[in-house]
């Protein structure tokens, strides 16, 4: 679980560009533009994008710092450049396109990393976590569903959007990916609802189908894993065992509800001892490395379930003991995220009622000017929980 392997820290954050400004007849914004593997993101001045029919323009308050973005920065997940990364945001509705009825200007909202098209076969079946157009248009080419990006340089050259391109002061999303924040939820920490929290919710609710009284192991308790711990407890798990290589992450997992915390090197022996030699009912893997997937599978009891959550670098593969899988009746499931339109209203209501400690998972805050430092710290395992980038001047970073 060495998050920093093969990643070169991008160096000091650069100041904003100097010199004559381009003309921005509809207003300008700052955005962190990624030009290619091995290069630092640069803070650029871009035109504020416009929402089209069925779309919402959000003035971004904060954007989460996620390993999926780090995979793109390392070149481990292919994505076109130049691009604006960042895919979990909170903010305020600045404008709406024709036909939008779910939100209005001035609403406090969260944006989800999956942008359901609402029209494909998967969306029609209620599985918008498998939205065909999201993968075809956005994840392959950085566009929305009319085949165009909403982001561009002042001269009109397009910039790819990773989801909504949340590392910017404004972002455009389809109405299907924007949800009002319940009163009482803090605006900046709520950015993590759009990926870390909803990914964990989908994994526990659907992937693992965790039931009252069951035993659970969570391998890798970073931003997503910590929320798996919390949702597993909320859905009634009797025992939740947090597993990681970092003592600081294990300590945070305990504070957020884990009943046990175990170093990864000791996990096989200790989890078996904790479960009377049987193993856990459900094991979640939240990092995406072959060794952590194999570890998680080894902790599952007869008839139990493994839920793989973490995205892997490139074409990484884990080994599965076939005979053990068959004879012991194990299940292996992948879980990419929540079923957005079905799950988000329920999930937000639960969070508003205190089902999880939302702010407790956010342990570092960076300003947009310090975006490269944020991802270097993530790669170097300096962030115990989830970090957020806020769209404010200054460039400092600090504990949340």
TITI-233159 format. One record per residue (C-alpha): x, y, z. Coordinates in steps of 0.1 Angstrom, whole numbers, always signed. Example, Ala and Ser with C-alpha at 12.3 -4.5 7.8 and 13.67 -1.06 7.14 Angstrom:
<x: +123 | y: -45 | z: +78> .
<x: +137 | y: -11 | z: +71> .
This chain:
<x: +0 | y: +0 | z: +0> .
<x: +28 | y: +24 | z: -9> .
<x: +8 | y: +53 | z: -24> .
<x: +40 | y: +72 | z: -33> .
<x: +57 | y: +46 | z: -54> .
<x: +69 | y: +59 | z: -88> .
<x: +56 | y: +94 | z: -83> .
<x: +79 | y: +124 | z: -85> .
<x: +68 | y: +153 | z: -64> .
<x: +59 | y: +182 | z: -87> .
<x: +80 | y: +208 | z: -68> .
<x: +70 | y: +242 | z: -56> .
<x: +37 | y: +256 | z: -66> .
<x: +40 | y: +283 | z: -93> .
<x: +24 | y: +318 | z: -90> .
<x: -5 | y: +327 | z: -112> .
<x: +6 | y: +338 | z: -148> .
<x: +17 | y: +373 | z: -152> .
<x: +15 | y: +397 | z: -181> .
<x: -14 | y: +410 | z: -202> .
<x: -47 | y: +394 | z: -196> .
<x: -68 | y: +380 | z: -224> .
<x: -103 | y: +395 | z: -230> .
<x: -130 | y: +376 | z: -210> .
<x: -163 | y: +392 | z: -221> .
<x: -183 | y: +368 | z: -199> .
<x: -159 | y: +368 | z: -169> .
<x: -128 | y: +348 | z: -161> .
<x: -119 | y: +321 | z: -136> .
<x: -88 | y: +304 | z: -123> .
<x: -83 | y: +267 | z: -130> .
<x: -55 | y: +242 | z: -125> .
<x: -46 | y: +229 | z: -160> .
<x: -28 | y: +196 | z: -164> .
<x: -7 | y: +195 | z: -196> .
<x: +9 | y: +161 | z: -194> .
<x: +26 | y: +134 | z: -173> .
<x: +56 | y: +147 | z: -154> .
<x: +45 | y: +183 | z: -156> .
<x: +30 | y: +204 | z: -128> .
<x: -5 | y: +217 | z: -131> .
<x: -5 | y: +254 | z: -139> .
<x: -30 | y: +279 | z: -126> .
<x: -44 | y: +295 | z: -157> .
<x: -70 | y: +322 | z: -164> .
<x: -99 | y: +307 | z: -184> .
<x: -133 | y: +320 | z: -195> .
<x: -161 | y: +310 | z: -172> .
<x: -180 | y: +282 | z: -189> .
<x: -216 | y: +284 | z: -198> .
<x: -243 | y: +258 | z: -190> .
<x: -263 | y: +243 | z: -219> .
<x: -298 | y: +228 | z: -218> .
<x: -302 | y: +206 | z: -187> .
<x: -269 | y: +218 | z: -172> .
<x: -259 | y: +237 | z: -141> .
<x: -230 | y: +262 | z: -136> .
<x: -216 | y: +258 | z: -101> .
<x: -193 | y: +283 | z: -84> .
<x: -170 | y: +259 | z: -68> .
<x: -162 | y: +262 | z: -31> .
<x: -140 | y: +232 | z: -27> .
<x: -128 | y: +201 | z: -46> .
<x: -117 | y: +168 | z: -31> .
<x: -81 | y: +154 | z: -36> .
<x: -86 | y: +119 | z: -48> .
<x: -63 | y: +90 | z: -59> .
<x: -81 | y: +87 | z: -92> .
<x: -67 | y: +121 | z: -101> .
<x: -33 | y: +110 | z: -89> .
<x: -35 | y: +80 | z: -113> .
<x: -41 | y: +104 | z: -142> .
<x: -12 | y: +127 | z: -131> .
<x: +11 | y: +96 | z: -130> .
<x: -1 | y: +84 | z: -164> .
<x: -15 | y: +52 | z: -149> .
<x: -50 | y: +61 | z: -162> .
<x: -51 | y: +74 | z: -197> .
<x: -68 | y: +107 | z: -201> .
<x: -65 | y: +134 | z: -228> .
<x: -46 | y: +166 | z: -221> .
<x: -47 | y: +195 | z: -216> .
<x: -73 | y: +188 | z: -189> .
<x: -87 | y: +201 | z: -157> .
<x: -89 | y: +173 | z: -131> .
<x: -109 | y: +172 | z: -99> .
<x: -142 | y: +153 | z: -96> .
<x: -159 | y: +159 | z: -63> .
<x: -171 | y: +194 | z: -56> .
<x: -193 | y: +215 | z: -34> .
<x: -204 | y: +251 | z: -42> .
<x: -232 | y: +274 | z: -51> .
<x: -254 | y: +274 | z: -82> .
<x: -243 | y: +304 | z: -103> .
<x: -265 | y: +298 | z: -134> .
<x: -288 | y: +271 | z: -149> .
<x: -294 | y: +262 | z: -185> .
<x: -328 | y: +258 | z: -202> .
<x: -350 | y: +231 | z: -187> .
<x: -333 | y: +228 | z: -153> .
<x: -358 | y: +224 | z: -124> .
<x: -339 | y: +205 | z: -97> .
<x: -318 | y: +234 | z: -85> .
<x: -319 | y: +272 | z: -87> .
<x: -294 | y: +300 | z: -86> .
<x: -281 | y: +305 | z: -51> .
<x: -286 | y: +269 | z: -39> .
<x: -258 | y: +252 | z: -20> .
<x: -250 | y: +220 | z: -38> .
<x: -227 | y: +190 | z: -42> .
<x: -216 | y: +176 | z: -76> .
<x: -211 | y: +139 | z: -81> .
<x: -182 | y: +124 | z: -100> .
<x: -205 | y: +102 | z: -120> .
<x: -224 | y: +124 | z: -145> .
<x: -254 | y: +103 | z: -154> .
<x: -267 | y: +109 | z: -189> .
<x: -301 | y: +96 | z: -179> .
<x: -308 | y: +81 | z: -213> .
<x: -286 | y: +51 | z: -219> .
<x: -297 | y: +15 | z: -211> .
<x: -278 | y: +14 | z: -178> .
<x: -294 | y: +47 | z: -166> .
<x: -329 | y: +35 | z: -176> .
<x: -323 | y: +4 | z: -155> .
<x: -314 | y: +24 | z: -124> .
<x: -277 | y: +16 | z: -128> .
<x: -264 | y: +50 | z: -136> .
<x: -231 | y: +40 | z: -118> .
<x: -226 | y: +21 | z: -151> .
<x: -237 | y: +50 | z: -174> .
<x: -226 | y: +41 | z: -208> .
<x: -223 | y: +77 | z: -221> .
<x: -203 | y: +88 | z: -190> .
<x: -176 | y: +63 | z: -198> .
<x: -178 | y: +68 | z: -236> .
<x: -177 | y: +106 | z: -236> .
<x: -163 | y: +118 | z: -204> .
<x: -138 | y: +91 | z: -192> .
<x: -125 | y: +85 | z: -227> .
<x: -124 | y: +120 | z: -242> .
<x: -131 | y: +145 | z: -214> .
<x: -164 | y: +158 | z: -229> .
<x: -200 | y: +161 | z: -221> .
<x: -228 | y: +144 | z: -240> .
<x: -231 | y: +167 | z: -270> .
<x: -194 | y: +158 | z: -278> .
<x: -180 | y: +191 | z: -265> .
<x: -161 | y: +202 | z: -234> .
<x: -173 | y: +232 | z: -215> .
<x: -138 | y: +243 | z: -208> .
<x: -115 | y: +262 | z: -232> .
<x: -85 | y: +285 | z: -234> .
<x: -92 | y: +322 | z: -242> .
<x: -84 | y: +314 | z: -279> .
<x: -111 | y: +287 | z: -280> .
<x: -89 | y: +256 | z: -278> .
<x: -108 | y: +230 | z: -258> .
<x: -97 | y: +216 | z: -224> .
<x: -107 | y: +181 | z: -214> .
<x: -129 | y: +178 | z: -183> .
<x: -123 | y: +149 | z: -158> .
<x: -159 | y: +146 | z: -147> .
<x: -168 | y: +183 | z: -143> .
<x: -132 | y: +196 | z: -140> .
<x: -136 | y: +206 | z: -104> .
<x: -101 | y: +221 | z: -98> .
<x: -115 | y: +254 | z: -110> .
<x: -135 | y: +283 | z: -97> .
<x: -165 | y: +273 | z: -118> .
<x: -177 | y: +240 | z: -133> .
<x: -206 | y: +228 | z: -155> .
<x: -224 | y: +196 | z: -147> .
<x: -256 | y: +179 | z: -160> .
<x: -286 | y: +185 | z: -138> .
<x: -285 | y: +147 | z: -130> .
<x: -252 | y: +152 | z: -111> .
<x: -261 | y: +182 | z: -89> .
<x: -279 | y: +179 | z: -55> .
<x: -289 | y: +204 | z: -29> .
<x: -270 | y: +203 | z: +3> .
<x: -293 | y: +198 | z: +34> .
<x: -293 | y: +227 | z: +58> .
<x: -266 | y: +223 | z: +84> .
<x: -240 | y: +205 | z: +63> .
<x: -208 | y: +226 | z: +60> .
<x: -201 | y: +238 | z: +25> .
<x: -164 | y: +231 | z: +21> .
<x: -161 | y: +196 | z: +37> .
<x: -192 | y: +186 | z: +18> .
<x: -171 | y: +184 | z: -14> .
<x: -162 | y: +148 | z: -4> .
<x: -198 | y: +137 | z: -6> .
<x: -194 | y: +137 | z: -44> .
<x: -169 | y: +108 | z: -45> .
<x: -154 | y: +95 | z: -13> .
<x: -186 | y: +93 | z: +7> .
<x: -209 | y: +82 | z: -22> .
<x: -184 | y: +56 | z: -34> .
<x: -182 | y: +41 | z: +1> .
<x: -220 | y: +43 | z: +4> .
<x: -225 | y: +24 | z: -29> .
<x: -199 | y: -2 | z: -19> .
<x: -215 | y: -9 | z: +15> .
<x: -252 | y: -6 | z: +5> .
<x: -250 | y: -25 | z: -29> .
<x: -216 | y: -41 | z: -34> .
<x: -213 | y: -56 | z: +0> .
<x: -250 | y: -55 | z: +11> .
<x: -237 | y: -53 | z: +47> .
<x: -263 | y: -66 | z: +72> .
<x: -268 | y: -61 | z: +109> .
<x: -245 | y: -83 | z: +130> .
<x: -220 | y: -90 | z: +102> .
<x: -182 | y: -87 | z: +104> .
<x: -163 | y: -64 | z: +80> .
<x: -127 | y: -58 | z: +71> .
<x: -116 | y: -26 | z: +53> .
<x: -82 | y: -28 | z: +36> .
<x: -67 | y: +7 | z: +31> .
<x: -84 | y: +33 | z: +51> .
<x: -78 | y: +65 | z: +32> .
<x: -105 | y: +89 | z: +21> .
<x: -128 | y: +62 | z: +7> .
<x: -119 | y: +35 | z: +32> .
<x: -127 | y: +57 | z: +62> .
<x: -162 | y: +62 | z: +48> .
<x: -166 | y: +25 | z: +43> .
<x: -158 | y: +21 | z: +80> .
<x: -185 | y: +46 | z: +89> .
<x: -212 | y: +33 | z: +65> .
<x: -206 | y: -3 | z: +76> .
<x: -212 | y: +7 | z: +112> .
<x: -243 | y: +27 | z: +101> .
<x: -257 | y: -4 | z: +83> .
<x: -253 | y: -25 | z: +114> .
<x: -219 | y: -43 | z: +112> .
<x: -210 | y: -57 | z: +146> .
<x: -172 | y: -57 | z: +139> .
<x: -153 | y: -34 | z: +116> .
<x: -116 | y: -41 | z: +112> .
<x: -95 | y: -13 | z: +97> .
<x: -63 | y: -24 | z: +79> .
<x: -35 | y: -2 | z: +67> .
<x: +2 | y: +4 | z: +67> .
<x: -1 | y: +38 | z: +84> .
<x: -7 | y: +40 | z: +121> .
<x: -21 | y: +75 | z: +118> .
<x: -48 | y: +62 | z: +94> .
<x: -56 | y: +34 | z: +118> .
<x: -60 | y: +58 | z: +147> .
<x: -83 | y: +80 | z: +126> .
<x: -103 | y: +49 | z: +116> .
<x: -108 | y: +40 | z: +153> .
<x: -121 | y: +75 | z: +160> .
<x: -146 | y: +72 | z: +131> .
<x: -160 | y: +39 | z: +142> .
<x: -136 | y: +10 | z: +135> .
<x: -139 | y: -16 | z: +163> .
<x: -104 | y: -29 | z: +156> .
<x: -73 | y: -16 | z: +138> .
<x: -46 | y: -38 | z: +124> .
<x: -13 | y: -32 | z: +105> .
<x: -14 | y: -48 | z: +70> .
<x: +16 | y: -70 | z: +77> .
<x: -3 | y: -86 | z: +106> .
<x: -38 | y: -87 | z: +91> .
<x: -41 | y: -124 | z: +80> .
<x: -31 | y: -137 | z: +114> .
<x: -50 | y: -112 | z: +135> .
<x: -82 | y: -111 | z: +116> .
<x: -85 | y: -149 | z: +117> .
<x: -79 | y: -147 | z: +155> .
<x: -105 | y: -120 | z: +159> .
<x: -131 | y: -140 | z: +140> .
<x: -126 | y: -174 | z: +156> .
<x: -105 | y: -186 | z: +127> .
<x: -134 | y: -181 | z: +102> .
<x: -127 | y: -147 | z: +86> .
<x: -150 | y: -118 | z: +79> .
<x: -184 | y: -118 | z: +62> .
<x: -174 | y: -89 | z: +39> .
<x: -140 | y: -75 | z: +30> .
<x: -136 | y: -42 | z: +12> .
<x: -105 | y: -32 | z: -7> .
<x: -101 | y: +6 | z: -13> .
<x: -67 | y: +11 | z: -29> .
<x: -65 | y: -9 | z: -61> .
<x: -33 | y: -28 | z: -58> .
<x: -29 | y: -65 | z: -65> .
<x: -14 | y: -72 | z: -31> .
<x: -43 | y: -54 | z: -13> .
<x: -70 | y: -72 | z: -33> .
<x: -53 | y: -105 | z: -26> .
<x: -50 | y: -97 | z: +11> .
<x: -87 | y: -87 | z: +13> .
<x: -98 | y: -119 | z: -4> .
<x: -77 | y: -140 | z: +20> .
<x: -97 | y: -125 | z: +50> .
<x: -131 | y: -136 | z: +37> .
<x: -149 | y: -165 | z: +54> .
<x: -166 | y: -193 | z: +36> .
<x: -196 | y: -179 | z: +17> .
<x: -184 | y: -144 | z: +22> .
<x: -179 | y: -114 | z: -1> .
<x: -150 | y: -93 | z: -14> .
<x: -159 | y: -59 | z: -27> .
<x: -131 | y: -42 | z: -48> .
<x: -134 | y: -4 | z: -48> .
<x: -99 | y: +10 | z: -56> .
<x: -90 | y: +18 | z: -92> .
<x: -57 | y: +2 | z: -103> .
<x: -28 | y: +15 | z: -123> .
<x: -29 | y: +4 | z: -160> .
<x: -38 | y: -32 | z: -165> .
<x: -28 | y: -44 | z: -130> .
<x: -42 | y: -79 | z: -121> .
<x: -46 | y: -98 | z: -89> .
<x: -43 | y: -135 | z: -85> .
<x: -74 | y: -155 | z: -74> .
<x: -71 | y: -190 | z: -60> .
<x: -97 | y: -207 | z: -82> .
<x: -103 | y: -239 | z: -62> .
<x: -106 | y: -220 | z: -29> .
<x: -130 | y: -195 | z: -46> .
<x: -152 | y: -224 | z: -59> .
<x: -151 | y: -247 | z: -29> .
<x: -157 | y: -220 | z: -3> .
<x: -185 | y: -202 | z: -22> .
<x: -168 | y: -168 | z: -22> .
<x: -182 | y: -138 | z: -41> .
<x: -161 | y: -111 | z: -57> .
<x: -178 | y: -78 | z: -68> .
<x: -166 | y: -45 | z: -82> .
<x: -181 | y: -13 | z: -70> .
<x: -174 | y: +20 | z: -88> .
<x: -198 | y: +43 | z: -70> .
<x: -233 | y: +49 | z: -58> .
<x: -264 | y: +47 | z: -80> .
<x: -265 | y: +84 | z: -82> .
<x: -302 | y: +94 | z: -88> .
<x: -314 | y: +65 | z: -65> .
<x: -289 | y: +69 | z: -37> .
<x: -280 | y: +105 | z: -34> .
<x: -312 | y: +118 | z: -18> .
<x: -312 | y: +90 | z: +7> .
<x: -275 | y: +93 | z: +14> .
<x: -276 | y: +131 | z: +19> .
<x: -306 | y: +128 | z: +43> .
<x: -286 | y: +102 | z: +63> .
<x: -255 | y: +124 | z: +65> .
<x: -277 | y: +154 | z: +76> .
<x: -291 | y: +132 | z: +104> .
<x: -255 | y: +124 | z: +116> .
<x: -251 | y: +89 | z: +101> .
<x: -214 | y: +96 | z: +95> .
<x: -189 | y: +122 | z: +107> .
<x: -185 | y: +142 | z: +75> .
<x: -160 | y: +168 | z: +86> .
<x: -140 | y: +142 | z: +106> .
<x: -127 | y: +126 | z: +74> .
<x: -113 | y: +159 | z: +60> .
<x: -79 | y: +163 | z: +75> .
<x: -61 | y: +188 | z: +52> .
<x: -72 | y: +219 | z: +34> .
<x: -52 | y: +235 | z: +5> .
<x: -59 | y: +266 | z: -15> .
<x: -60 | y: +263 | z: -53> .
<x: -25 | y: +279 | z: -57> .
<x: -11 | y: +249 | z: -37> .
<x: -28 | y: +222 | z: -58> .
<x: +5 | y: +205 | z: -68> .
<x: +16 | y: +203 | z: -31> .
<x: -18 | y: +187 | z: -23> .
<x: -12 | y: +158 | z: -48> .
<x: +25 | y: +155 | z: -38> .
<x: +14 | y: +151 | z: -2> .
<x: -12 | y: +125 | z: -12> .
<x: +14 | y: +105 | z: -31> .
<x: +38 | y: +107 | z: -1> .
<x: +11 | y: +94 | z: +23> .
<x: +10 | y: +127 | z: +43> .
<x: -28 | y: +129 | z: +42> .
<x: -44 | y: +106 | z: +68> .
<x: -80 | y: +111 | z: +56> .
<x: -93 | y: +132 | z: +27> .
<x: -79 | y: +166 | z: +16> .
<x: -98 | y: +193 | z: -1> .
<x: -87 | y: +222 | z: -23> .
<x: -107 | y: +253 | z: -17> .
<x: -111 | y: +280 | z: -44> .
<x: -96 | y: +308 | z: -24> .
<x: -65 | y: +330 | z: -27> .
<x: -35 | y: +325 | z: -6> .
<x: -18 | y: +291 | z: -13> .
<x: -15 | y: +279 | z: +23> .
<x: -22 | y: +244 | z: +35> .
<x: -32 | y: +234 | z: +70> .
<x: -49 | y: +209 | z: +91> .
<x: -87 | y: +209 | z: +88> .
